[in-house]
């Protein structure tokens, strides 16, 4: 994927991958975040340990948007492996904080 994309860094925690499209005058962006905010309040389990209790995962940010972010990366990677060419410039953006 990195060979086909232009990586633009805005800071240590914001990443933008640009995949050049056939029509460079049009753009689309897919975006999510990869951070987990501080755990405030009273937690019955440690918020960042990933405790499994009663068949459930107890962890701050265990679900959030990490799975969709992984799915977007995987889908784009598979498309590129198949030789897919984007019709428009396609951006994949993820940030923290």
mmCIF file of the C-alpha atoms, coordinates in Angstrom:
data_MODEL
# 
_entry.id   MODEL 
# 
loop_
_atom_site.group_PDB 
_atom_site.id 
_atom_site.type_symbol 
_atom_site.label_atom_id 
_atom_site.label_alt_id 
_atom_site.label_comp_id 
_atom_site.label_asym_id 
_atom_site.label_entity_id 
_atom_site.label_seq_id 
_atom_site.pdbx_PDB_ins_code 
_atom_site.Cartn_x 
_atom_site.Cartn_y 
_atom_site.Cartn_z 
_atom_site.occupancy 
_atom_site.B_iso_or_equiv 
_atom_site.pdbx_formal_charge 
_atom_site.auth_seq_id 
_atom_site.auth_comp_id 
_atom_site.auth_asym_id 
_atom_site.auth_atom_id 
_atom_site.pdbx_PDB_model_num 
ATOM 1  C CA . UNK A 1 1  ? 0.000   0.000   0.000   1.00 0.00 ? 1  UNK A CA 1 
ATOM 2  C CA . UNK A 1 2  ? 2.741   2.448   0.903   1.00 0.00 ? 2  UNK A CA 1 
ATOM 3  C CA . UNK A 1 3  ? 4.284   2.041   -2.554  1.00 0.00 ? 3  UNK A CA 1 
ATOM 4  C CA . UNK A 1 4  ? 1.042   3.196   -4.219  1.00 0.00 ? 4  UNK A CA 1 
ATOM 5  C CA . UNK A 1 5  ? 0.196   6.057   -1.869  1.00 0.00 ? 5  UNK A CA 1 
ATOM 6  C CA . UNK A 1 6  ? 1.611   9.437   -1.036  1.00 0.00 ? 6  UNK A CA 1 
ATOM 7  C CA . UNK A 1 7  ? 1.957   9.762   2.750   1.00 0.00 ? 7  UNK A CA 1 
ATOM 8  C CA . UNK A 1 8  ? 1.292   13.183  4.212   1.00 0.00 ? 8  UNK A CA 1 
ATOM 9  C CA . UNK A 1 9  ? 2.070   13.704  7.904   1.00 0.00 ? 9  UNK A CA 1 
ATOM 10 C CA . UNK A 1 10 ? 0.486   16.599  9.756   1.00 0.00 ? 10 UNK A CA 1 
ATOM 11 C CA . UNK A 1 11 ? 1.944   15.651  13.125  1.00 0.00 ? 11 UNK A CA 1 
ATOM 12 C CA . UNK A 1 12 ? 3.133   12.564  14.977  1.00 0.00 ? 12 UNK A CA 1 
ATOM 13 C CA . UNK A 1 13 ? -0.445  11.372  15.210  1.00 0.00 ? 13 UNK A CA 1 
ATOM 14 C CA . UNK A 1 14 ? -2.242  12.390  11.997  1.00 0.00 ? 14 UNK A CA 1 
ATOM 15 C CA . UNK A 1 15 ? -1.726  10.392  8.815   1.00 0.00 ? 15 UNK A CA 1 
ATOM 16 C CA . UNK A 1 16 ? -3.131  10.991  5.348   1.00 0.00 ? 16 UNK A CA 1 
ATOM 17 C CA . UNK A 1 17 ? -2.590  8.531   2.522   1.00 0.00 ? 17 UNK A CA 1 
ATOM 18 C CA . UNK A 1 18 ? -3.384  9.795   -0.980  1.00 0.00 ? 18 UNK A CA 1 
ATOM 19 C CA . UNK A 1 19 ? -4.110  7.348   -3.774  1.00 0.00 ? 19 UNK A CA 1 
ATOM 20 C CA . UNK A 1 20 ? -3.976  9.123   -7.121  1.00 0.00 ? 20 UNK A CA 1 
ATOM 21 C CA . UNK A 1 21 ? -7.130  8.759   -9.194  1.00 0.00 ? 21 UNK A CA 1 
ATOM 22 C CA . UNK A 1 22 ? -7.802  8.852   -12.912 1.00 0.00 ? 22 UNK A CA 1 
ATOM 23 C CA . UNK A 1 23 ? -9.704  12.131  -12.463 1.00 0.00 ? 23 UNK A CA 1 
ATOM 24 C CA . UNK A 1 24 ? -7.437  14.274  -10.304 1.00 0.00 ? 24 UNK A CA 1 
ATOM 25 C CA . UNK A 1 25 ? -10.022 17.063  -10.120 1.00 0.00 ? 25 UNK A CA 1 
ATOM 26 C CA . UNK A 1 26 ? -12.312 14.999  -7.890  1.00 0.00 ? 26 UNK A CA 1 
ATOM 27 C CA . UNK A 1 27 ? -11.617 13.662  -4.405  1.00 0.00 ? 27 UNK A CA 1 
ATOM 28 C CA . UNK A 1 28 ? -13.092 11.363  -1.789  1.00 0.00 ? 28 UNK A CA 1 
ATOM 29 C CA . UNK A 1 29 ? -11.887 10.840  1.784   1.00 0.00 ? 29 UNK A CA 1 
ATOM 30 C CA . UNK A 1 30 ? -12.401 7.974   4.188   1.00 0.00 ? 30 UNK A CA 1 
ATOM 31 C CA . UNK A 1 31 ? -11.524 8.908   7.741   1.00 0.00 ? 31 UNK A CA 1 
ATOM 32 C CA . UNK A 1 32 ? -11.479 7.541   11.265  1.00 0.00 ? 32 UNK A CA 1 
ATOM 33 C CA . UNK A 1 33 ? -9.436  7.981   14.398  1.00 0.00 ? 33 UNK A CA 1 
ATOM 34 C CA . UNK A 1 34 ? -7.030  5.602   16.128  1.00 0.00 ? 34 UNK A CA 1 
ATOM 35 C CA . UNK A 1 35 ? -6.936  7.062   19.615  1.00 0.00 ? 35 UNK A CA 1 
ATOM 36 C CA . UNK A 1 36 ? -8.634  6.323   22.896  1.00 0.00 ? 36 UNK A CA 1 
ATOM 37 C CA . UNK A 1 37 ? -9.406  9.228   25.197  1.00 0.00 ? 37 UNK A CA 1 
ATOM 38 C CA . UNK A 1 38 ? -8.648  9.182   28.905  1.00 0.00 ? 38 UNK A CA 1 
ATOM 39 C CA . UNK A 1 39 ? -10.792 6.979   31.114  1.00 0.00 ? 39 UNK A CA 1 
ATOM 40 C CA . UNK A 1 40 ? -12.576 9.129   33.655  1.00 0.00 ? 40 UNK A CA 1 
ATOM 41 C CA . UNK A 1 41 ? -15.113 8.196   36.262  1.00 0.00 ? 41 UNK A CA 1 
ATOM 42 C CA . UNK A 1 42 ? -15.477 4.978   38.213  1.00 0.00 ? 42 UNK A CA 1 
ATOM 43 C CA . UNK A 1 43 ? -14.557 1.781   36.363  1.00 0.00 ? 43 UNK A CA 1 
ATOM 44 C CA . UNK A 1 44 ? -15.349 -1.657  37.788  1.00 0.00 ? 44 UNK A CA 1 
ATOM 45 C CA . UNK A 1 45 ? -12.394 -3.091  35.814  1.00 0.00 ? 45 UNK A CA 1 
ATOM 46 C CA . UNK A 1 46 ? -9.081  -1.498  34.836  1.00 0.00 ? 46 UNK A CA 1 
ATOM 47 C CA . UNK A 1 47 ? -9.952  0.515   31.699  1.00 0.00 ? 47 UNK A CA 1 
ATOM 48 C CA . UNK A 1 48 ? -6.843  -0.317  29.642  1.00 0.00 ? 48 UNK A CA 1 
ATOM 49 C CA . UNK A 1 49 ? -6.163  -3.960  30.580  1.00 0.00 ? 49 UNK A CA 1 
ATOM 50 C CA . UNK A 1 50 ? -8.658  -5.726  28.310  1.00 0.00 ? 50 UNK A CA 1 
ATOM 51 C CA . UNK A 1 51 ? -10.267 -7.811  31.034  1.00 0.00 ? 51 UNK A CA 1 
ATOM 52 C CA . UNK A 1 52 ? -12.584 -10.625 29.933  1.00 0.00 ? 52 UNK A CA 1 
ATOM 53 C CA . UNK A 1 53 ? -15.379 -11.077 32.465  1.00 0.00 ? 53 UNK A CA 1 
ATOM 54 C CA . UNK A 1 54 ? -18.785 -12.713 32.094  1.00 0.00 ? 54 UNK A CA 1 
ATOM 55 C CA . UNK A 1 55 ? -18.088 -13.335 28.391  1.00 0.00 ? 55 UNK A CA 1 
ATOM 56 C CA . UNK A 1 56 ? -17.486 -9.644  27.664  1.00 0.00 ? 56 UNK A CA 1 
ATOM 57 C CA . UNK A 1 57 ? -14.386 -7.540  27.027  1.00 0.00 ? 57 UNK A CA 1 
ATOM 58 C CA . UNK A 1 58 ? -14.018 -4.664  29.484  1.00 0.00 ? 58 UNK A CA 1 
ATOM 59 C CA . UNK A 1 59 ? -11.632 -2.097  28.077  1.00 0.00 ? 59 UNK A CA 1 
ATOM 60 C CA . UNK A 1 60 ? -11.771 1.576   27.194  1.00 0.00 ? 60 UNK A CA 1 
ATOM 61 C CA . UNK A 1 61 ? -11.900 1.841   23.397  1.00 0.00 ? 61 UNK A CA 1 
ATOM 62 C CA . UNK A 1 62 ? -12.073 -1.931  22.808  1.00 0.00 ? 62 UNK A CA 1 
ATOM 63 C CA . UNK A 1 63 ? -14.465 -1.471  19.899  1.00 0.00 ? 63 UNK A CA 1 
ATOM 64 C CA . UNK A 1 64 ? -14.536 2.210   18.948  1.00 0.00 ? 64 UNK A CA 1 
ATOM 65 C CA . UNK A 1 65 ? -13.341 2.714   15.350  1.00 0.00 ? 65 UNK A CA 1 
ATOM 66 C CA . UNK A 1 66 ? -10.306 0.433   15.211  1.00 0.00 ? 66 UNK A CA 1 
ATOM 67 C CA . UNK A 1 67 ? -12.128 -2.369  13.404  1.00 0.00 ? 67 UNK A CA 1 
ATOM 68 C CA . UNK A 1 68 ? -13.557 -0.097  10.671  1.00 0.00 ? 68 UNK A CA 1 
ATOM 69 C CA . UNK A 1 69 ? -10.116 1.515   10.256  1.00 0.00 ? 69 UNK A CA 1 
ATOM 70 C CA . UNK A 1 70 ? -8.530  -1.918  9.817   1.00 0.00 ? 70 UNK A CA 1 
ATOM 71 C CA . UNK A 1 71 ? -11.296 -2.863  7.354   1.00 0.00 ? 71 UNK A CA 1 
ATOM 72 C CA . UNK A 1 72 ? -10.649 0.266   5.278   1.00 0.00 ? 72 UNK A CA 1 
ATOM 73 C CA . UNK A 1 73 ? -6.902  -0.401  5.157   1.00 0.00 ? 73 UNK A CA 1 
ATOM 74 C CA . UNK A 1 74 ? -7.539  -4.052  4.240   1.00 0.00 ? 74 UNK A CA 1 
ATOM 75 C CA . UNK A 1 75 ? -10.056 -3.207  1.518   1.00 0.00 ? 75 UNK A CA 1 
ATOM 76 C CA . UNK A 1 76 ? -7.760  -0.656  -0.121  1.00 0.00 ? 76 UNK A CA 1 
ATOM 77 C CA . UNK A 1 77 ? -4.816  -3.036  0.114   1.00 0.00 ? 77 UNK A CA 1 
ATOM 78 C CA . UNK A 1 78 ? -6.805  -5.835  -1.560  1.00 0.00 ? 78 UNK A CA 1 
ATOM 79 C CA . UNK A 1 79 ? -7.988  -3.503  -4.321  1.00 0.00 ? 79 UNK A CA 1 
ATOM 80 C CA . UNK A 1 80 ? -4.413  -2.393  -5.005  1.00 0.00 ? 80 UNK A CA 1 
ATOM 81 C CA . UNK A 1 81 ? -3.188  -6.005  -5.117  1.00 0.00 ? 81 UNK A CA 1 
ATOM 82 C CA . UNK A 1 82 ? -5.842  -6.695  -7.791  1.00 0.00 ? 82 UNK A CA 1 
ATOM 83 C CA . UNK A 1 83 ? -4.578  -3.755  -9.876  1.00 0.00 ? 83 UNK A CA 1 
ATOM 84 C CA . UNK A 1 84 ? -7.572  -1.541  -9.151  1.00 0.00 ? 84 UNK A CA 1 
ATOM 85 C CA . UNK A 1 85 ? -7.280  2.083   -10.287 1.00 0.00 ? 85 UNK A CA 1 
ATOM 86 C CA . UNK A 1 86 ? -9.224  4.685   -8.341  1.00 0.00 ? 86 UNK A CA 1 
ATOM 87 C CA . UNK A 1 87 ? -11.543 6.854   -10.443 1.00 0.00 ? 87 UNK A CA 1 
ATOM 88 C CA . UNK A 1 88 ? -10.874 9.916   -8.271  1.00 0.00 ? 88 UNK A CA 1 
ATOM 89 C CA . UNK A 1 89 ? -8.180  10.865  -5.796  1.00 0.00 ? 89 UNK A CA 1 
ATOM 90 C CA . UNK A 1 90 ? -8.874  8.757   -2.733  1.00 0.00 ? 90 UNK A CA 1 
ATOM 91 C CA . UNK A 1 91 ? -7.638  9.747   0.702   1.00 0.00 ? 91 UNK A CA 1 
ATOM 92 C CA . UNK A 1 92 ? -7.442  7.596   3.815   1.00 0.00 ? 92 UNK A CA 1 
ATOM 93 C CA . UNK A 1 93 ? -7.065  9.701   6.960   1.00 0.00 ? 93 UNK A CA 1 
ATOM 94 C CA . UNK A 1 94 ? -6.608  8.725   10.593  1.00 0.00 ? 94 UNK A CA 1 
ATOM 95 C CA . UNK A 1 95 ? -5.719  10.851  13.581  1.00 0.00 ? 95 UNK A CA 1 
ATOM 96 C CA . UNK A 1 96 ? -5.112  10.684  17.315  1.00 0.00 ? 96 UNK A CA 1 
ATOM 97 C CA . UNK A 1 97 ? -6.246  13.407  19.683  1.00 0.00 ? 97 UNK A CA 1 
# 
